[in-house]
Amino acid sequence: MSTFEDREKAFEARFAHDADKAFRVTARRNRLAGLWAAQKLGLTDVEAEAYAKSVIQADFEEAGDADVVRKLIGDLLMRGIEVSEIEIREMLSKMTDQARHQIESEG
C-alpha cells in the first residue's frame, strides 16, 4: 500500500470519527435541552426522559437546529411559559459545550 493510500484511509477514518462525534454531541445536546425544557414544564422524571427523546427525534425533521428550536418554543408556549428564540439558541449553545465535554470525558 502506498503512502498516499495510507493517508487517504487515515483521512477517511478521521472524517468518520469526527462525523460520529458531532452526531453524538448533537444528540446529547438535544437530550439535555429536552431535560431543561421538561423541568420548566414540570414533568416527572419518567415524563422528562420521554420528552427528551422526543426532542432528539425532532432534530431529524430538517437540517440545522430550527426544528429543535421550533419544538421547544412551541411546547413551552403551549404551557404558557414565555421563552424567546434567542433564549433557546443561547441554551442550545451552552448545552452543546456541556454535551461535548461529557462525551470527551467518557473516552
Secondary structure, 3 states (H helix, E strand, C coil): CCHHHHHHHHHHHHHHHHHHHHHHHHHHHHHHHHHHHHHHHCCCHHHHHHHHHHHHHHCCCCCCCHHHHHHHHHHHHHCCCCCCHHHHHHHHHHHHHHHHHHHHHHC
